[in-house]
Amino acid sequence: MIKTLKLISILTCVTSLAGAEDLVNLVNPLQGTDSANGFSHGNTYPTVALPFAMNAWSPFTEPVKDSFFYQYCHDKLRGLRQTHQPSPWIGDYAAFAVMPVSGALVCDEERRASKFSHEHEVALPHYYKVEMETWGVTAELTPTERCASFRFTYPVDKDAFVIVDGFPKGSSIEIQPGRNRIVGWVKNNNGGVPGNFANHFIVQFDQPFLDQGTWKPGSKPSKELKAEDKHVGAWVKIDPKKGPVTFRAVSSFIDLAQAETTLAKEIGDKDFDAVKDVGRRRWNEVLGKIEIEGGLPDQHRTFYTAMYRSTLFPHRLNEPGADGKDHYYSPYDGNVHEGVVFTDSGFWDTFRCVHPLFNILFPDLNEQILQGILAAYEQSGWLPAWASPGHRKCMIGNHAFSLFADAWAKGNRNFDAKKAVEAMLHDSSQQGPIDSIGRDGAPSYLERGYASHDVTHESAAKTLEYAYNDYCAMLVAEGVGNKEAAKTFRARTGNFKNVWDPKLKFMRGKLSNGEWMPDFDPARWGSPFTEGCSWHYTWSVFHDIQGLIDLAGGDQAFTEKLDSVFQSEPRVNNGAYGRLIHEMAEMIAANMGQYAHGNQPIQHMIYLYGYAGQPWKTQARVREVMNRLYHPTPDGLCGDEDNGQTSAWYVFSALGMYPVNPASDEYVIGSPLFGKATIHLGDGKTFVIKADNNGPMRPYIQESSLNGQPLERCFLRHGEIAKGGEVWFRMGSYKKEDWAAGNDARPSSQSRSAK
Ligand code: CA
């Protein structure tokens, strides 16, 4: 009986939270942290940050040199760090950390590390609290966009210290006892920055120091007030009898004066709880852009955790100047500019559904991101593809093109589209200084219509993505009336056909002489593909699914091929990798045949059935993925989260739709997860997705309407959502094969317009 009462009260609590203001409490920042180098359940860290902030904060369990820095299975914390890391595979930059110790002065990361347990850890987007058991200290932190406020509560009968760690690769520290503060800079990074790059920081305390000094790893702490070397830090002794020790950290990529300005603007005289309250309200506002009703408590937690992960990246680089304007240090030319710019996003991941989500929820922000992308082009000569903070050599494609076309198609056009066309003409026509910018393999792609395998690594994947990118560029060129550019790009949009093998009915790598790469195996991973095999890349024709259906031999052959992805054994051929990479292991663990939701290339594939008249199969499969592969737990993701992409997939899918072709204005309908979802579009407008008779065993759409009129197609248009309204579904437990199955019900493709 007592147990029953407890259960009821938990359920009531979750239901009321979901409906009320504190959505932030439904987020679990620990989702995805039970990961390690060899197997990813997300490869996330508990990000304590405001949405799209410049700086994020996180506890870390691993040595500072390890980019998999918070591992759920470990029981010691080495500090609380400022981080900018978008992915462990890219690594962190400009990181530094603070850590409390008591009793003895120990600075070195091994010796200062404290036991902790998840039982005494509170992780929320805007607040983190942990018991540092070794030192008997309760550590709390709460962030703003560029600062953080800290509260450390020490045992009163022991000496109390705060350690600041400047991390390796160059750091400088100065303690200013007269001003109760520590200032310094750190330079750690993994590339993509000019020589003058530095993160200038201030740690400002509310009380005087009893003693202070600097330290270097491997030697005894000194009482010097200044240190500068490969790796230095500071320590200060404070009086724990005066109550909790409070301090604030702020940083700037511009200079120390800017850091002071930022601290005054973002925190000023606000105490810890006031800063925390601002963060809580900011997150509730962002999460509250979508309200959900119905569904299970864990689905609410999963949904809002996905919303949180969808809105952490990209990081903002601009800082609020004393003149009231935005300024930023450009990682592209090393100068300070006026304006806004963002970083820490790999467009190969985020073009798919992160930016489409922004185009619905945050159109102004997305336009600012595009303005920043064009500024990066001006400053570096190339469009970014994987910036962190400047150009990094990672992944493939020209997916900034998709971001432009996506925004353009949705009517979010406050960016210089003419300049975008100029940049796309430039970038698509030549090899860049590193593989990831410009167009790797451009000479062979332009000459033959495919990147040939004997000259270009990952050639088939590149050919497929370039063809889509050229389609995106064509749309924007048409939009701005640049007919010549549109013609140039249009001629390449069908290039995906050049890597389709009509005999084997798979995409394949092709050689310069026109022959196929020998020894084809659809389960062979790696080059000519990227982190996947032909089973995954055969669907990478976002703009012309009808063209792909025609290649496959019509609707039936196409849907059978889609089915065969799930029906095949989850076998992997290590191929070019020569070993089992983590994405392979995750596909096998997911146990959905060759469907590899743990990586991005195939994430749109389930939504393709509607293009061939079988939308009911999409409905069943998306529910399976949502239910099996997403949980609000440390092991709750099925592969790298990747800057919001895998999370935004869940947000879209739970709403019941997905942007298969981001460069179109259409969203393919899947299977709404909740009884009701309300999207708040600004100006008081809402778009409501209602699904009557919904439930875990009722994934199938029986009937639908849009604003009261029968809806007889399996997609929604952006304009229908953006102007507000209501789409209604009646759900059921049995498939309704004729729902939106007719010829006129299909989404558009380049070679087939929608009715
Ligand atoms: Ca990935």
Residues whose N, C-alpha, C, O or C-beta is under 5 A from the ligand:
A	BS01	CA	G598 N599 Q600 D640 D642
